[in-house]
């Protein structure tokens, strides 16, 4: 297992290098002169030249990239254009914690609801409960998250006045954003759990377990569910990474001071070093989460060789 983990960590190195290259090129692929864009059209030629010098845009592109890589290795993502603060401080002081909390809590809600719905639906195939639960999952898959968030806000905050409309910190402020991402995210987990569990329940070793007289609960939870969870783990891992990116919508709807909202604001204000830093952090976390998913694959079933 240790050798497997080391191998997976080594395989992430070229992926991370590719991420740094794409994030670096983001600044140079923007139409026009980045220095003019960030300095503003009203800036004088001297101010534009100073901006180019501050950003190192006068150096050859390979030199700029290796300087960028060296800064990333040292934990230096540059400084913001607005305010001249270190990008790392801007991201990690408050915003990063809020985004991670939102993603982790929403993923936990998605897993709890999705697994429960999927197991009940699979064990009661073609029943009324199965039909209603899969209808719920279909609605969850079809419903745009921002629209669901607006419904929650209108009902619980505006009409009933039970919950605040924005912010993050108190449990009252956390309920609607977590419900918005958690409930909609649970739909795909429920459908995947149902399909995977139904496939496992038709296997010969499950019929053998029933033939031996084992109780249904033991057969499902000890024998069937462990193998059925393997594709579900993939979905959960990808969903967590998607929540980090999809939190942009949630943080914008509920005015949460997170990384996603920061990226949107930095793009609107043309603070591209800050946008680069935010995208870099989210991409790195996505790669790390997928590596953890591969390790969990192996833990769930040691016979699987995830290369």
FIPA-960873 format. One record per residue: residue in three letters; x, y, z of N, C-alpha, C, O, CB in turn. Coordinates in steps of 0.02 Angstrom, whole numbers, plus 50000, padded with zeros to 5 digits. Glycine has a CB too. Example, Ala and Ser with C-alpha at 12.3 -4.5 7.8 and 13.67 -1.06 7.14 Angstrom:
<pts>
ALA506604971650390506154977550390506604983550390507124983450423505654977650452
SER506424988850354506844994750357506455000250394506705005750402507044997050286
</pts>
This chain:
<pts>
UNK500414993950000500005000050000500435006350000500275011249966499535000050061
UNK500985006250038501435012150041501745013449972501785019149950501985011050094
UNK501955008049939502245008749872501725011649824501885015849782502505001949846
UNK501115009349831500565011749788500455019249798500375023049750499915007849802
UNK500455021449862500335028449877500905032749850500795038049822500265029549953
UNK501525030349859502105034149833502065034749757502215040049729502765030649854
UNK501865029349724501805029449652501275034549629501375038149581501645022449625
UNK500715034749665500185039449647500415046649658500255051049619499555038049687
UNK500795047749712501045054549725501525056749670501515062549648501385054849793
UNK501955052149648502425053849594502055055249529502275059449489502925048149584
UNK501495051749518501115052849456500775059649455500595062149402500605047349448
UNK500675062649514500355069149516500825074849496500595080249478500085070549586
UNK501475073549497501965078849482501865081649411501805087749404502675076249490
UNK501845077449358501735080349291501055083649284500975088549247501795074949238
UNK500555081149320499895084249318499925091249348499655096049319499375079949356
UNK500255091849405500315098349437500715103249395500565109249392500645097649506
UNK501235100749361501615105049316501175107549258501225113249238502225101249288
UNK500755103049232500285105049180499805110349205499625114949168499895099049155
UNK499585109649267499125114749296499475121449301499185126549283498885112449365
UNK500095121449324500455127849330500555131049261500525137149255501135126749364
UNK500685126949210500775129649143500135132949117500165138449089500995124049094
UNK499565129549127498935132349104498755138749140498525143549110498375127149112
UNK498855138749207498705144749245499165150449225498955156249221498765143349321
UNK499795148949213500275154049192500075157049124500095163149115500985151149188
UNK499885152649078499705155049011499055158949010498915162648963499655149148963
UNK498645158149063498005161749066498115169249059497725172649025497645160249132
UNK498645171849090498785178949087498995181049016498835186548994499325180849137
UNK499355176648981499635178448916499155176948858499275179348802500275174748906
UNK498625173048870498155171548817497585176548814497165176348769497865164548828
UNK497575181148862497055186348862497175191048803497735193348793497045190348929
UNK496655192348762496755197048706496995203848730496735206548779496095197848667
UNK497495206548696497755213048715498365212448760498585206948776497225217048748
UNK498615218048781499195218448825498965217748897498575221948920499585225148814
UNK499205212648934498985211849004499145218049046498765219749091499325205849035
UNK499705221349033499885227249072499375232849061499195236249109500585229649053
UNK499145233749000498635238848985497975237049018497625241349045498545239648909
UNK497795230549015497165228349045497155229649119496655232049146497055220849031
UNK497705228049154497725228749226497855235849249497615237949302498255224149255
UNK498225239649209498345246649228497755251149212497665256349243498975249249193
UNK497355249049162496785253149143496925257149080497495259149068496585257749200
UNK496415258349041496505261848978496715269148988497015272148943495865261548938
UNK496565271849047496745278849060497465279649084497685285249095496275281949110
UNK497815274049093498505274349119498975277449067498885276549007498745267349140
UNK499475280949092499975283849048500465278549025500515273249056500345289649084
UNK500845279948971501345275048948501845273249003502065267549007501715277848888
UNK502035278149045502505276749099502195271849149502535267349173502715283249134
UNK501555272849166501215268349213501155261349184501225256449220500525271049231
UNK501015260849118500955254349087501625250749087501665244749099500695254949015
UNK502155254549073502825251549073503025249249143503335244049151503345256549046
UNK502825253249193502965251249262502585244949280502845240649316502795256849310
UNK501965244349256501565238249268501905232249235501935226849265500845239149241
UNK502155233149174502495227649140503115225549179503265219649184502685229749068
UNK503465230449206504065228949244503895225249309504235220549329504465235349260
UNK503355227649342503145224449405502935217149394503055212849436502575228349437
UNK502615215949338502375209149323502915204849290502815198849280501765209449278
UNK503475207849272504005204049239503855202249168504125197349141504145197849278
UNK503415206149135503205204449067503725206149015503665204248957502555208049051
UNK504245209849035504775211548987505275205848978505685205948931505135217749010
UNK505255200949023505715195249018505455190148967504855190148952505805191949087
UNK505895185848941505675180548896505165175948931505175175248992506265176348871
UNK504715173048891504175168948918504435163148960504175162049015503745166348862
UNK504945159348938505195153848981505455156349048505345153149100505755150048945
UNK505785162149048506025165049111505445166749157505475165549217506455171349097
UNK504915169549128504335171249168504025164849199503815164849257503815175049125
UNK503995159549158503675153349182504085150249239503805148249290503605148349125
UNK504735149849231505145146849283505145151149347505185148549402505865145849259
UNK505095157749339505025162049397504355160749432504315160749493505095169449377
UNK503835159749391503185158149419503185151549457502915150949512502655157949363
UNK503505146449426503565139849459503945140449524503735137649575503925134849412
UNK504495144149524504895144849584504485148449639504545146749698505535148749569
UNK504085153249619503655156649668503135151949698502995152049757503315162549636
UNK502835147649654502345142849678502655137949728502365136549780502025138949620
UNK503255135549712503605130849757503735134049825503695130749876504275128549725
UNK503885140549825504025144149887503385146649921503415149649975504485149949873
UNK502805145449890502185147949918502065155249903501675158549939502195146949992
UNK502375157849851502295164849832501905165149766502165163149714502975168549825
UNK501295167549768500875168049709500825175249684500385176949645500185165349723
UNK501275179449707501275186349684500865190849730500675188849785501005186849614
UNK500735196949707500355201949746499755204149706499755204149644500805207949764
UNK499245206149742498635208549710498755215349679499155219249704498045208749760
UNK498405216749624498455223349592498095228549635498325234149644498165223249521
UNK497505226549660497115230949703497315229849775497115224849805496355229849692
UNK497695234349803497885233749874498595231549885498865232449939497425229049907
UNK498915228549834499615226349838499725221849899500205222649936500075232449842
UNK499275217049909499345212149963499585205549933499435204149875498685211150002
UNK499955201449972500145194849947499525190749930499055190349970500575191149998
UNK499525187649872498945183649850498815177949900498235176349914499065180749780
UNK499345174949926499265169349973498885171650035498435168150059499955166549994
UNK499055177650061498695180250120497965181650103497525180250143499035186650146
UNK497845184350044497155186050023496725179750018496135179850034497165189649955
UNK497025174249997496655168049988496555164350054495995162250070497005163449938
UNK497095163650093497075159050149496875162150216496725158550263497745155950157
UNK496865168750221496695171750285495975170350304495835168350361496815179250283
UNK495515171250258494805170250273494465166050219494085161450235494445176950281
UNK494575167650157494185164950102494255157350094493755153850085494385168250037
UNK494865154850098494975147750087494605143550138494295138450120495725146250089
UNK494625145550201494275141750253493535141350241493225136050251494405144850320
UNK493225146850219492505146850206492335142150148491835138450152492275153950189
UNK492735142250095492605137950037492685130550055492265126450035493065139749979
UNK493205128850092493315121950112492755119550158492505114050150493995121150148
UNK492555123750205491995121950250491365120550209491025115550221491865127550301
UNK491215124950162490625124050121490655117550081490175113850078490535129950074
UNK491235116250049491305110250008491275103850049490945099050029491965110449969
UNK491605103750107491615097750149490915096350177490685090650174492125098550207
UNK490595101450204489925100350233489415098450180489005094050191489695106650269
UNK489445101650121488985099950067489105092850042488635089250026489045104950009
UNK489745090850039489895083950018489635078950068489365073750050490655083150008
UNK489725080450133489465075950185488715075150180488455069650186489655078650255
UNK488365080650169487635080250161487455076250099486995072150101487325087350157
UNK487805077450045487675073749982487775066249992487365062249969488135076249926
UNK488315064350026488465057250036487935054050081487685048550065489165056250067
UNK487765057250135487265054450182486595053450148486295048050152487185058950244
UNK486355058650115485705058150082485745053450022485305049250013485455065150059
UNK486265054049982486325049949921486375042549937486045038449905486915052049881
UNK486795040649985486855033550003486205030850031485995025350013487425032650054
UNK485885034650075485265032250105484725031250052484385026050051485005037250158
UNK484655036150008484155035549955484315029849907483875026049888484095042249916
UNK484955029249888485145023949842485055017049870484835012549834485865024949822
UNK485235016049934485165009449966484425007449972484235001849954485495009350035
UNK484015012149996483305010750003482995009249935482585004649928482935016650037
UNK483185013149885482905012249818483115005549788482705002149756483125017849772
UNK483745003449798483984997149769483684991149804483524986149772484744996849774
UNK483594991549870483334985749907482574985149900482284980049918483514986349981
UNK482254990249874481524990049863481384991749789480994996249773481144994949911
UNK481714988049746481684989349674480974989149648480594984549663482114984249637
UNK480794994149607480164994849573479564995849620478994995149599480044988749530
UNK479704997349683479164998849729478965006249724479275010049687479364997149802
UNK478445008149761478245015149761478805019549789478935025049764477595016149801
UNK479135017049842479685020849872480245021849822480535027249817479955017149935
UNK480405016549783480935017049733480745022349680481175026349662481045010249699
UNK480135022249657479915027049606479945034249632480185038649596479195025449584
UNK479715035349693479715042149721480425044649734480585050449721479305042249786
UNK480845040249759481535042249773481915043749709482305048549707481895036849812
UNK481815039749657482155041149594481875047349560482225050849523482105035149547
UNK481235048849572480945055149548481295061049583481445066049551480185055349560
UNK481405060249648481775065449685482475066349656482705071949649481815063549760
UNK482805060849640483485061249612483475064549544483915068449528483795054249607
UNK482965062949503482915065949437482815073549442483105077349403482335062849398
UNK482395075549488482285082749498482935086149521483105091649498481715083949551
UNK483305082749566483925085549589484445086249535484825091149533484205081249644
UNK484465081449488484925081849432484735087349383485165090549353484965075149396
UNK484085088449375483845093149324483825100349349483815104949308483155091149302
UNK483815101349415483715108049442484375111949445484855109649475483405107549512
UNK484405117849414485005122049421485115124049494484635125749529484935128349377
UNK485735123749516485875125149587485695132249606485445133449660486605123749602
UNK485835137049561485695144049578484945145149586484735149149628485975148749525
UNK484535141649545483815142449549483555139449615483115142249647483465139149489
UNK483825133649634483635130549697483825135049755483455135749804483965123549704
UNK484415138249750484625142849802484155148849809484005151049864485325145249789
UNK483935151349752483465156949754482795154949784482475158849819483365159749684
UNK482575148749769481965146249800482025145749876481585147949913481785139349772
UNK482595143049899482715142549971482715149450003482425150550056483375138949985
UNK483055154149970483105160849998482415164250001482245167450050483585165049956
UNK482025163349947481365166449945480905163649999480545167350032481045165449876
UNK480925157050008480455153850055480675154750128480285157150169480405146350039
UNK481295152950144481505152850213481745159650239481685161050299482055147850222
UNK482025163750194482285170250217481795175950207481685179950252482925171750181
UNK481485176250147481055181950132480345180850160480085185050195481015183050056
UNK480045175050144479355173850165479295172250239478885175250274479055168150124
UNK479695167550263479645165350333480095169350380479945170150439479815158050339
UNK480635171950354481095175850396481475171650446481715174250497480715181050432
UNK481555165250433481895160750480482655161250474483015160550524481675153550469
UNK482905162350414483625162050402483875168450369483495171650332483795155950358
UNK484495170350380484775176250346484885174850272484995169050253485435178350379
UNK484875179950232484935179150160485655178550136485765176150081484615184950125
UNK486135180450177486825180450153487305179550212487105179650270486995186950115
UNK487945178750195488465178250246488665171050260488365166350235488235181550309
UNK489175170350302489425163750322489775164450390490165169050400489915160950268
UNK489625159850434489945160050501489515156850553489745152550591490105167150520
UNK488875158950558488405156050605488055150050573488045149450512487895161250629
UNK487785145650614487445139750586486835141750546486645138250499487255134850642
UNK486505147350564485925149450525486135151450455485765150150407485575155350560
UNK486715154650448486955156750382487185150850340487175151150278487515161650388
UNK487385145350372487655139550337487115135050308487245131350260488095135650382
UNK486515135250336485995130250318485825130450244485855125250210485365131450359
UNK485655136250217485425136550148485975135150097485845131350050485135143350134
UNK486585137950104487105136150055487275128650055487365125650002487745140150070
UNK487315125650115487465118450118486895114450089487015109550053487595116350191
UNK486275116350104485695112850075485685113550000485515108849964485045115450106
UNK485855119449975485845120649902486325115949866486125112949816486035127949888
UNK486935115249891487425110949858487325103649878487395099149836488125113149876
UNK487155102449941487095095549966486515091649936486605085949915487025095550040
UNK485935094749932485345091249907485405090049832485255084549807484715095249922
UNK485615095149795485685094149723486255089249707486205085449659485825100849688
UNK486785089249748487335084649737487175077449755487475072849729487925086849775
UNK486685076549801486515069749823486155065749769486125059649772486085070049885
UNK485875069149719485475065749669485905060849629485705055049620485155070749621
UNK486485063049605486905058549564487195052949606487295047449581487475062549531
UNK487345054349671487595049049715487045043749726487195037749727487825051949783
UNK486425046049734485875041349744485785036849683485705030749691485225045149758
UNK485795039649624485695035649564486285030849552486185025149532485615040249502
UNK486895033149565487475028849557487465023249608487625017449592488115032949564
UNK487275024749671487245019649723486725014349705486855008349713487075022749791
UNK486145016549682485625011849663485855007249607485775001149611484985015549642
UNK486135010249554486335006149496486895001349515486884995549496486565010749439
UNK487385003649553487944999449572487724993849619487944988149613488495003549605
UNK487294995549668487064990549716486624985249682486674979349699486684993849773
UNK486204987249636485794982449600486224977549560486084971649556485304986049553
UNK486764980149531487214975849493487564970849539487634965049520487734980049456
UNK487774973049598488104968549645487624963449673487804957649682488424972549702
UNK487014965449686486514960849716486344955149669486074950049691485884964649735
UNK486494955849605486364950449557486944945649549486914940949509486184953349490
UNK487484946749586488074942549581487964935849617487554935249662488694946149609
UNK488354930749595488274924049623488434923749697488094920249735488714919149586
UNK488944927349719489144926849790488614929749836488564927849894489814930349801
UNK488214934449810487664937249851487104932049858486824931149912487384943749819
UNK486954928549803486454923249806486684917649852486284914649888486294920549737
UNK487334916349852487604911249897487534913349970487364909250013488354909949881
UNK487644919649983487574922250052486854921650076486724919750133487794929550056
UNK486374923150031485674922250049485514914850060485144913050106485214925249995
UNK485804910550018485674903350024485944900550089485674895650115485994899549965
UNK486464903550116486734901350180486304903450239486424901350296487444903950189
UNK485804907550226485354909750280485564916150314485304917750368485294904350330
UNK486034919850285486244926150316485684931250313485324931550263486884928950282
UNK485594935250365485064940350364485194945550309485764946950291485004943850432
UNK484644948450284484704953150228485144959050245485554961150204484014955550208
UNK485084961750306485484967450325486234965950321486624970050298485304969750395
UNK486424959950344487134958050343487374957050272487944959050255487244951650384
UNK486964954150230487164953050160487264959750124487754960650087486624948950123
UNK486814964350136486844970750100487434975050125487834977450085486194974650109
UNK487484975850191487964980550217488674977750223489154981450218487744983050285
UNK488734971250233489404968350241489684965750175490284966350163489374962650292
UNK489264962950132489504959850071489394964150009489854965249969489174953150061
UNK488784966650000488614970049938488844977249936489114979649886487864969749927
UNK488734980849991488834988049989489564989949979489714994849945488584991250053
UNK490024986050007490734987750001490954987749927491304992249905491164982850041
UNK490754982649890490934982549819490534987649779490784990449730490814975549791
UNK489924988949800489514993849764489765000949773489625005349732488794993449787
UNK490145002149826490385008949840490965011149795491125017049793490585009449912
UNK491265006349760491865008049720491725013449668492085018449666492145001849686
UNK491215012749625491065018249578490795024449613490865029949588490575015949526
UNK490475023449671490205029249707490775033649733490715039749734489755026949766
UNK491325030549754491905034349778492145039049724492335044749738492475029549799
UNK492155036649662492365040949606491905047049600492145052649592492355037049540
UNK491265045849604490785051249598490875056349654490855062449643490065048549598
UNK490965053849715491055058349772491685062549765491685068549779491075054449838
UNK492235059349743492855063049733492795068449681493015074149691493405058349715
UNK492495066749624492405071649571491915077149593491995082949575492145068349508
UNK491415075149633490925080049655491245085049703491075090949702490335076549688
UNK491695082549746492025087249793492435092349754492415098349769492475083449842
UNK492805089949704493175094649662492705099449626492855105349619493605090949613
UNK492145096749602491655100949568491345106049615491185111649594491115096749538
UNK491265104249679490985108949727491455114749739491225120449750490835105349793
UNK492105113449737492575118849746492515123949690492555130049701493295116149749
UNK492405121449629492315125949572491595128649571491485134549558492465122349506
UNK491105124249584490405126249584490215130849641489685133949640489965120249585
UNK490655131249691490515135749747490505143049724490265147449760491035134849802
UNK490775144349664490745151149636490025153549635489885159149655491055151349565
UNK489565149249611488865151149606488565152049675488235157049689488465145849566
UNK488685147149718488395147449786488645153449824488255157049856488555141049824
UNK489295154649820489585160349857489325166949829489265171849865490345160049854
UNK489185167049765488915173249735488185174249756487985179849771488965172949659
UNK487795168849756487085169449774487005171649846486585175949862486715162749763
UNK487395168649892487325169949963487845174849990487905175650051487355163550002
UNK488225178049945488725183049965489205180350018489325183450069488385189449992
UNK489475174350004489955171250050490655173450030490835173349971489895163450049
UNK491045175350078491725177750065492195171850057492585170250101491965182350123
UNK492155168649997492555162749984492995163549923493005168849891492115156749975
UNK493365158249906493835158549850493455159349784493675163149740494265152249848
UNK492895155849775492525156249713492285163349699492365165849643491935151649715
UNK491995166449748491765173349740492355178049728492305182849691491355175749802
UNK492915176549761493515180649752493755180449680493965185549652494065178249799
UNK493735174349649493965173649580493525177849533493775181249489493955166249558
UNK492865177549544492405181549503492555188949510492605192549461491675180049521
UNK492635191249572492755198349584493435200449555493495205949528492735199949659
UNK493945196149561494605197949535494605198449459494955202549430495125192749557
UNK494205194149426494145194649353493785201049333493985204449285493785188449324
UNK493255202749369492885208849353493305215049364493235220049328492245209149395
UNK493735214849415494155220649430494835220249395495275224449406494255221349505
UNK494925215049353495545214049314496155213049358496705214949340495655219949268
UNK496045210049416496605208349460496815201249444496655196549482496405209149537
UNK497175200349389497325193649364497805189649408497735183549411497605194249296
UNK498295192649441498705188549488498285185249542498415179549561499235192949520
UNK497775188749567497335185849617496915180249587496805175149618496885191249648
UNK496665181449525496285176149491496715170049478496495164349487495985178749425
UNK497335171149457497795165549446497905161649510497885155449509498465168149420
UNK498015165049565498135161749628497535157549650497615151949673498305166749682
UNK496935160349644496335156649663496235150449621496075145049647495725161049658
UNK496315151149555496245145349510496775140149525496635134149523496285147649436
UNK497385142349540497935137649556497765133549618497865127549619498595141549566
UNK497525136849670497365133449732496815128249721496875122549744497155138449786
UNK496275130149686495725125549674495955119649631495755113949644495145129149640
UNK496365120949580496605115549537497045110749576496995104649566496995118449478
UNK497475113349619497905109049659497485104549705497625098649712498395113249700
UNK496985107449736496555103549781496195098149741496115092549765496055108049817
UNK495965099849681495625094949639496075089049624495855083249628495385098149573
UNK496715090349608497185084949594497305080749657497315074549653497855087849569
UNK497375083949714497495080249776496895075949793496975070149814497635085149834
UNK496295078649785495685074749801495635068549756495445063249779495055079149792
UNK495795069249692495765063549646496295058349665496175052349656495865065749574
UNK496865060449690497375055749713497115051949774497205045849780498035059349731
UNK496785055449820496495052249879495965047249858495905041849888496195057449927
UNK495575048949807495055044349782495365037949756495105032449769494645047649726
UNK495925038449720496275032449696496505028049753496475021949749496865034449652
UNK496745031249807496965027449866496365023949899496415018149919497325032049916
UNK495805027549904495205024549933494945018749891494675013849917494655029749941
UNK495035019249826494875013649781495235007349804494935002049811495065015349708
UNK495885008249816496295002449835496094999949905496114993949917497035004249834
UNK495915004449949495695002450016495044998450013494964993450048495605008550062
UNK494585000849970493934997349964494014990449934493654985849953493455001549922
UNK494474989749887494564983249854495294982749833495494985949784494084982349793
UNK495694978949868496414978349855496554974949789497124975249764496754974649911
UNK496064971749760496174968449696496194973249638496404971549583495654963249684
UNK495964979449650495944984449597496614987749593496884989949644495374989749610
UNK496894988249534497534991549522497394998049486497294998049425498024987049483
UNK497395003549523497265010149493497925012949470498335014949511496915014949544
UNK498035013149405498675015549378498615022749356499105025549332498895011149320
</pts>
